[in-house]
Each structure stands twice: as structure tokens, then as C-alpha cells.
Amino acid sequence: MLETRSEHACFGGRMGYYSHASTQTGTKMNFAVYAPPQAQHAAVPALYFLAGLTCNDETFMTKAGAQRVAAELGLMLVACDTSPRGLNDPGDSESWDFGVGASFYVDATQQPWSRHYRMASYVNTELPALIEQHFPAQPGRRGIFGHSMGGHGALVTALRNPERWHSVSAFAPLCNPVNAPWGQKAFATYLGADAQAWQAWDASLLMSVRAYPRTILVDQGEGDKFLARELQPDALEAAARTSGQPLKLRRHAGYDHSYYFVQTFIADHLAHHAAQLSARQ
Amino acid sequence: MLETRSEHACFGGRMGYYSHASTQTGTKMNFAVYAPPQAQHAAVPALYFLAGLTCNDETFMTKAGAQRVAAELGLMLVACDTSPRGLNDPGDSESWDFGVGASFYVDATQQPWSRHYRMASYVNTELPALIEQHFPAQPGRRGIFGHSMGGHGALVTALRNPERWHSVSAFAPLCNPVNAPWGQKAFATYLGADAQAWQAWDASLLMSVRAYPRTILVDQGEGDKFLARELQPDALEAAARTSGQPLKLRRHAGYDHSYYFVQTFIADHLAHHAAQLSARQ
């Protein structure tokens, strides 16, 4: 069951905002789909975007300037919300870096979060199944990317499920959350005090033991105030060296953590995904 | 005195949000400037955008995807707020189509609005003087455009002051506000009950008696829910025929009133302005 919230013509395609009742989260979840003009005639590759802390399903579609490029390349864009909403679990709205707007895209194991905070499974299986049922998206050509907390989510989703995700990239991702304050706070609460359990959700730890089979693109601004403390791209580079992961990590002087940074390099990311997705049979 | 609220690297240039104490409005006014990379070396033409009802100085810069094109063409972008704020005049915040966020870019003549609602003079003289003092903008190459209420503001500003504005375009403008509910409500309150006084602020009436000396570009979505009642592009076309105004008015099937429409055609508008501004000596 799909509820259409709004639809708008955009670059010859259709920008739509929808909601559905999610099995994984047990809540109504909002999501957004940009269907490029090519999707009027045939199914197209779909590229999923995961947003960062405090964002929602509209942030990327409003601020990243991606539709123009997606229309040129024939890519569908899908953006989901950053957490379940409306639950009023104790503590879910007390801070901007935990709970509502801050799922970290894991499957929580600790009460009360384990009931609804199942965003990893939502992103990995439920949402793509929904998209491929209701929109002209090719199941065999599925890319994922994201920003900040969502960059972490994209890297982890692809590294844990490389058979399901055929391309991956990230803007300013949390590369090593087990060693960073945001990640430690969230993982301790969603996954429990035993840091052993956190390792399965850390991009650098995952990458160090198994390389993703294609090149990963990561852009990072050097003027990003979260760089040293929260993002730690050095850890991702070290992991890539350990496992032999092909990693194209670009550092950009002067750029900060905002969507002004994201929009500057969005065309490069869509081209990266389009090339890898079109190389598939 | 300029206060910098934030600055961000963007497409090799600088996206900045600022504020200053305005003489015209008697309030602190926010505005935004995108300085393209070319402005690091020499003054560039500046293109002013006026936003629509309920918007502010951030709307266009966040949603229109214009910075990419401005960086390519070497255009500075300037966006101001849609009204003075923080006055708490009686009735200034009771409706979304009057008062705060809804100045209609006129110089009000009626109490209490005449004291602060002087957005026409603010846009026409005070803001350009401020920009040309503090940013590398060429005084002789100044364009103006806008959306909806701001499209009306851009057309009226250029038609009233063609010597100051060297190019003009609009997205879904209010073309004939003296004959439309939004315009009648605002003009009656800002300008008084005598509709004679409204004529100097109506794009179609102005255009019908004196053509602007260069081609004006207007884009209008045919799926725009405000089209027939508020926007009335037919009146602008009739006025252009009367005065011989070169008018390129394009109607786009399926497009609505949103920034998804604006972003789809933003590159055409910036190219229109760049061509007219670069043709000047």
C-alpha cells in the first residue's frame, strides 16, 4: 500500500513523495523517488541515498541538485527517512544525534529500540522490494550512497551485502564509528555495551576483512568541522590498504559538511554509479 | 556594516549568508550571495533573485540548483528576504499572503506599512549599493529575476527602472496583480483603497505603456494551481503585444509552481541573463 503525498514534474521526469506502512519498523515510513524521463519507457537502474543526522526523506531531493544529473543519466533516485518517527520511545527525541533522525541505519538489538529501529533491514531489503514492485526500477542494478551518518549507512549496507548493491559511494561518511563519539553513543544504545557487537556495523572494520568487489568513491571536505573527531577517513584508507579495496577517496580543500559540498560533487557520484551499474548485464 | 552568518565553499566559489541594518526598512535584513570562482579575480555581473510568498533569503539558494550554472557562467547570485521581519506590526503575521514573507516588493504608502515595507527601494537601490560596495559585482551589469510574487517584483522593478536593470526574467510571475486576489489584498493594504495607485506596480499595466528595451524571458508551468486565478500570463502577453515588448513566454505542460519547476529551467534563465549582461560594454 503506497500513499502518494505529492508529485512534481522535474527535468522531464517525476519527483514524488510517498509513504507506506513498514513491516521492519512497524511505522509509517516516508520516502521519495525521482523517476527520470527514461523510466517512462523502460525500467532503469535505481540509486538509493541515505541522509545524515536530523535529515529526512526530503533533504537530499531538495538540496543536492541531483535530479538534473539523474535525468541525463537515466538513473532513478530513492531517498528514505533517517529513522522511524512518531513512536515517542523514552529518550528518542532528547538529542539530535540519537533516536529520531538518527537511526545510524543499524538493526538495533537492545530494548526498546530493537522493536522499531530496524533501518538496516529496511534499507537493504524492504525498501528495494517496495520500489521494484511499484516503480520501474531494475532489480539487478541497485546502487547506494549517502552523506555523513548516511555515508556510513551506505558503506556498511554495501559491505555487508555486496551481492545486493552493485555500486557504492559516500559524501563525508562516518568511516570508523566504533572509534568516534557519535558512533559510540549510538552503538552503545542500539547494540549494547559490548563493543564486540559494534564491529559488524563499522565500515573500516568491515572493509579491512573483506573488500567490496568494485571501486568505492568517497568525497571529503577538508574544512569539515567533524572531520577529525567523527568522520576519520584515514581509518577507511588504512582498511582499504589492508584488504586491497579499490578506494577513490578525494579530499577537497575548503569544503565543509553541508549540502553545498554535496551538490558540488553530486554529478561525479551519479556518473560513478551509472558507470558501474551500466557495466552489469 | 555587514554581518556574516555563514559561508560555504560551493562549485569552486563561495556561498554566503549575511545581514545588515537596512535604511529603507529600518530593520536588520538578511541576504545571500553566491560569488562564483571568477569573482576571486575580477568583478562579475550580478543577478538578483526575488523569492515568492512565505520564502526567505535561503529558499532560492537552497532549492534552485543555480550555483552550478552561475559558477560556469561567472555570474554572482544575490537573494534577499521577502519582507522586513521582527516588527510585530498588527496583522503582519496573520496570513501567509500578507505582511511577513509577503512584501510584494512595493514601497507601501499606507500606515503602518509605509514606515518599513519599502522593499521596492530596498531592492532597486539599497541592496545593489551594498553588494557593489562589499562584493566584486560590476555596477553596470545587473540582472533581476524571481519566482511568483518575486517574479512580479522582478518584472516591476525592471520595468520601472530599466536604466538600472540590464536583464530580467521570471518564473511563474504574478503578471497582473491588480486583477488577482493576492495582488488586490496586498495592494489595497500597502497602497490604499484607490486602485489608481496600484497601476504603477502592475507588470502588465507597466509593460503595456512602455516596453523594456530587451527581451524578457518568462517560464510558466501549465500544471500550476495558481495559473488562472493569480498568475494570468495572458495579460502579460497582451501587454507585450500592445507595446511591442519582446517577450519569450514559455508554457510547460505538467509543471507546477514548485522549485522542481524552477530548477528544471534555471539554466535557461541564467544563460538568458549572461547573454544580455555580457552584451553590455
Interface residues (C-beta under 8 A of the other chain):
Chain A: H8 A9 C10 F11 G12 M15 T62 K63 G65 Q67 R68 G221 G223 H252 G254 Y255 D256 S258 Y259 Y260 F261 Q263 T264
Chain B: H8 A9 C10 F11 G12 M15 T62 K63 G65 Q67 R68 G221 G223 H252 G254 Y255 D256 S258 Y259 Y260 F261 Q263 T264
